[in-house]
Amino acid sequence: MSTTSRSMTSREVNGSAMAAFLGAGVGAFAMGAVVLLNEAGIVAAPTVYAPAGGVTGRTALATIAWLTAWGALHNRWKAREIAPGRVGALTLILIALGVLGTFPPVWALL
């Protein structure tokens, strides 16, 4: 069977890659959310490494959210074909919101 006929009849499984992309977006959003919640006094992020201060706790919580999202999405999507456009757009939105949440002018709105 030639390469062209095979690519036209078989589907491309990209779920694992899309899970990694969206997991990264969730992790970035989690970082922004944890920073905002910490600055608002709602969540007190623990200090993991004292010389670095509270940022270590905030990044640890965001890392846990990222790994959890990535793992859950991977298990659900690993054998599926996922539309990359929608996942890419959602990932960019989550990253933008996460970055926005880490800026001090945004904290001032609280």
C-alpha positions, -999 to +999 in steps of 0.1 A: +000+000+000+014+034-009+019+062+015-008+084+000-035+057+000-026+048+036-028+084+048-062+089+032-078+058+048-063+058+083-069+083+109-041+102+127-041+097+165-029+129+180-046+128+214-014+125+234+001+156+218-031+176+223-032+165+259+003+179+264-007+212+248-039+217+268-021+205+299+004+233+295-024+258+291-040+245+323-007+248+342-002+284+330-037+293+340-033+275+374-002+296+381-021+329+374-050+317+395-029+306+424-010+340+424-043+359+423-059+338+451-027+341+472-026+379+467-063+382+476-057+362+508-080+333+498-052+307+494-020+308+514+006+290+493+031+272+514+068+280+512+087+250+499+122+265+499+126+293+524+153+314+506+131+317+476+100+325+496+063+319+487+069+317+450+080+281+455+047+271+469+028+289+442+048+272+415+045+238+432+007+241+432+007+251+396+029+222+387+006+198+405-023+212+385-004+209+352+007+173+358-028+163+369-044+179+339-019+164+315-022+129+330-060+130+330-062+143+294-036+119+282-055+089+296-088+101+281-074+112+246-044+088+240-062+068+213-083+096+198-080+121+170-085+156+185-091+188+165-058+207+170-073+241+162-097+241+191-072+228+215-046+253+203-070+282+207-080+271+242-044+266+252-035+301+240-064+316+259-055+298+291-018+308+288-028+345+282-051+344+313-024+328+334+002+353+324-023+381+330-029+368+365+008+371+375+010+408+368+009+432+399-014+457+382-040+429+380-036+423+417-044+459+424-079+454+411-086+431+440 
